[in-house]
């Protein structure tokens, strides 16, 4: 009976495709990630990432029958979303044939189950971004901390090189030069300059009246006032002509009045 059961299991193993779980490592943006997957009827040869098009390519080798690839994508490694809302991954077989995977989601990862036809060589999974966060930390045993050796003291003789000092030439101090004293007896121009009061100016080292008023004005009480002696006068001839014109006008006015009076009186007599 046991022999028959063992024979049946061996036959099923030859007929059914083998399924195995494994992981593949890939470096993106300077970070290393381990991608978990489970392959049935195919072999995963490697992973490639294109950060420009946000495409993860799975290189595979398939047999003559249909296979299945179940791949788990850590959201910190590779994701597809817009404004925080998940988008569907686009899956292409051999760069052209579109297929729709079965997806399971968690807060930290997204798992795709992809049906792979026979003789397929690559699977392109297109998302929106790589490396959206820090990779999932892998628990590793802490490396032993090596104590740094204490610095060895180096003898001063080995580090310091004696420097031969050249004798400094002694410079002779120059003889002090005598500074000629300035004569104190000679009066300076500023000290002899006098200060003149208002309305006067300094001329020949003396204060004289400032006659700088304009034409027709004279300096009086330190101010420029109108010169009364320069006021325009009317000549005698011009005065006599002015009087004669007034008298002539008066006479003409009297004559006109007499004529008008005579005309009015003559009119009253006729009536």
C-alpha positions in Angstrom: 0.0 0.0 0.0 2.8 2.4 0.9 4.5 1.6 -2.4 1.4 2.5 -4.3 1.0 5.9 -2.4 4.6 6.8 -3.1 4.2 6.0 -6.8 1.1 8.2 -7.0 2.8 11.2 -5.4 5.8 10.9 -7.6 3.5 10.8 -10.6 1.6 13.9 -9.5 4.9 15.7 -9.0 5.9 14.9 -12.6 2.6 16.0 -14.0 1.9 19.1 -11.9 4.2 22.1 -12.1 6.4 22.8 -9.1 5.6 25.8 -6.8 8.3 27.4 -4.7 8.6 30.6 -2.6 11.7 32.7 -2.7 13.0 36.3 -2.9 15.1 38.4 -5.2 17.2 41.4 -4.3 17.4 44.7 -6.3 18.9 48.1 -5.7 16.9 51.2 -6.5 17.9 54.8 -5.7 20.8 53.6 -3.6 18.6 51.3 -1.4 18.6 47.5 -1.5 15.2 45.7 -1.4 14.2 42.0 -1.1 11.2 41.2 -3.2 9.2 38.1 -2.1 7.6 36.0 -4.7 6.1 32.5 -5.3 6.6 30.9 -8.7 4.6 28.0 -10.2 5.6 26.5 -13.5 8.3 29.1 -14.1 11.7 30.3 -12.9 12.5 33.9 -11.9 15.9 34.8 -13.3 16.2 38.4 -12.0 14.7 41.9 -11.5 15.3 45.1 -13.3 14.0 48.6 -12.4 13.5 51.6 -14.6 12.9 54.7 -12.4 12.1 57.0 -15.3 9.0 55.0 -16.4 8.4 53.5 -12.9 8.6 50.0 -14.3 9.7 46.8 -12.5 10.6 44.0 -14.9 10.7 40.4 -13.8 12.9 38.2 -16.0 11.5 34.6 -16.2 12.0 31.3 -17.8 8.8 29.3 -18.6 8.0 25.8 -19.6 5.6 24.6 -22.3 2.6 24.9 -19.9 1.0 28.0 -18.2 2.5 29.2 -15.0 1.7 31.6 -12.1 3.8 34.3 -10.4 2.7 35.7 -7.1 4.8 38.7 -6.2 4.6 40.9 -3.1 5.6 44.6 -3.5 6.5 46.5 -0.4 4.9 50.0 -0.6 8.1 51.6 0.5 9.8 49.9 -2.4 7.3 50.2 -5.3 3.8 51.5 -5.4 1.1 52.9 -7.7 -1.1 55.7 -6.4 -2.2 59.3 -7.1 -2.7 61.8 -4.3 -2.6 59.0 -1.7 -5.2 56.9 -3.5 -4.2 53.5 -4.9 -4.1 53.0 -8.7 -4.1 49.6 -10.4 -0.7 48.3 -11.6 -0.4 47.9 -15.3 1.0 44.4 -16.2 2.5 43.6 -19.6 3.8 40.3 -20.8 6.9 40.4 -23.0 6.5 44.2 -23.2 3.2 44.1 -25.1 0.5 41.7 -24.0 -1.7 43.3 -21.3 -3.0 41.1 -18.5 -5.0 41.8 -15.4 -3.6 40.4 -12.1 -5.4 39.4 -9.0 -4.4 41.8 -6.2 -4.4 41.7 -2.4 -3.6 44.8 -0.4 -2.4 45.7 3.1 -1.2 48.9 4.6 2.4 48.0 4.0 2.4 45.8 0.8 0.5 44.8 -2.3 0.5 41.3 -3.7 -0.1 40.5 -7.3 -1.0 37.1 -8.7 -0.2 37.0 -12.4 -1.1 34.2 -14.8 1.8 33.6 -17.2 1.3 31.9 -20.6 3.9 29.4 -21.8 7.1 30.7 -23.5 6.9 34.1 -21.8 10.2 35.7 -21.1 9.4 38.9 -19.1 6.7 40.5 -17.0 6.6 44.4 -16.8 4.8 45.8 -13.8 4.2 49.6 -14.2 3.4 51.8 -11.2 4.0 55.4 -10.3 7.1 55.6 -8.2 10.1 53.8 -6.7 11.5 54.2 -3.2 8.7 56.3 -1.7 10.0 55.6 1.8 12.7 53.8 3.7 13.0 50.1 2.9 11.6 47.6 5.3 14.2 47.1 8.0 15.8 43.6 8.1 16.6 42.4 11.6 20.2 41.7 11.8 22.4 40.7 14.6 24.3 43.8 15.9 27.9 43.8 14.8 30.3 43.7 17.7 31.7 47.2 18.4 35.4 47.2 18.1 37.2 49.3 20.6 39.6 51.7 19.0 43.2 51.2 20.2 44.4 53.9 22.5 46.6 56.4 20.6 50.3 55.7 21.2 52.4 58.5 22.4 55.0 59.5 19.9 58.2 60.7 21.4 58.8 64.4 20.8 62.2 63.8 19.4 60.7 61.8 16.5 58.0 64.4 15.6 59.9 67.6 16.0 62.7 68.4 13.5 65.3 70.8 14.9 65.3 73.9 12.9 68.6 75.8 12.7 67.8 79.4 13.4 69.7 81.9 11.5 71.3 84.7 13.5 69.2 87.8 13.2 71.3 90.7 11.9 71.5 93.6 14.3 70.3 96.7 12.7 71.9 100.0 13.7 69.4 102.5 14.9 69.4 105.6 12.8 70.5 108.8 14.5 67.5 110.8 15.6 66.7 113.6 13.1 66.1 117.0 14.5 62.7 118.3 13.8 62.8 122.1 13.2 60.6 123.9 15.6 58.0 126.1 14.0 58.4 129.8 14.8 55.9 130.9 17.3 56.6 134.6 17.0 55.3 134.9 13.4 51.6 135.7 13.6 49.5 133.5 11.3 47.0 134.9 8.9 44.1 133.5 10.8 45.2 135.0 14.1 45.5 138.5 12.6 42.2 138.4 10.8 39.7 140.7 12.4 36.0 140.0 12.7 33.9 142.9 11.4 30.4 143.8 12.6 27.2 143.7 10.6 27.1 146.2 7.7 30.9 146.3 7.5 33.5 144.3 5.6 37.2 143.7 6.0 39.3 145.7 3.6 43.0 146.2 3.9 42.8 144.6 7.4 40.3 147.2 8.5 36.5 147.2 8.9 34.9 149.6 6.5 31.2 150.3 5.5 29.8 147.7 3.3 28.5 149.6 0.3 27.2 146.6 -1.6 23.5 147.8 -1.8 21.9 147.9 -5.2 21.3 150.9 -7.3 18.8 153.4 -5.8 19.4 152.1 -2.3 21.8 153.1 0.5 23.0 151.4 3.7 21.3 152.8 6.7 21.2 151.2 10.2 22.9 148.1 8.7 20.1 147.8 6.1 19.7 148.8 2.4 16.9 151.4 2.2 15.6 153.5 -0.7 17.6 156.6 -1.5 15.3 159.5 -1.3 17.7 161.8 -3.2 17.5 159.6 -6.2 13.6 159.7 -6.5 12.5 160.9 -10.0 11.7 164.7 -10.1 9.4 166.6 -12.5 11.0 169.4 -14.4 9.5 172.9 -14.5 8.7 172.7 -18.2 6.8 169.5 -17.7 4.9 171.1 -14.8 3.8 174.1 -16.7 2.6 172.0 -19.6 0.6 169.9 -17.2 -1.1 173.1 -15.7 -1.8 174.5 -19.1 -3.5 171.3 -20.2 -5.8 171.4 -17.1 -6.8 175.1 -17.7 -7.5 174.4 -21.4 -9.7 171.6 -20.5 -11.6 173.7 -18.0 -12.2 176.5 -20.5 -13.5 174.0 -23.2 -15.9 172.6 -20.6 -17.2 176.1 -19.7 -17.8 176.9 -23.4 -19.7 173.7 -24.0 -21.9 174.4 -21.0 -22.7 177.9 -22.2 -23.7 176.6 -25.6 -26.0 174.0 -24.2 -27.6 176.6 -21.9 -28.2 179.0 -24.8 -29.8 176.2 -26.9 -32.1 175.3 -24.0 -33.2 178.9 -23.4 -34.0 179.5 -27.1 -36.2 176.4 -27.1 -38.3 177.6 -24.1 -39.0 181.1 -25.9 -40.4 179.4 -29.0 -42.9 177.5 -26.9 
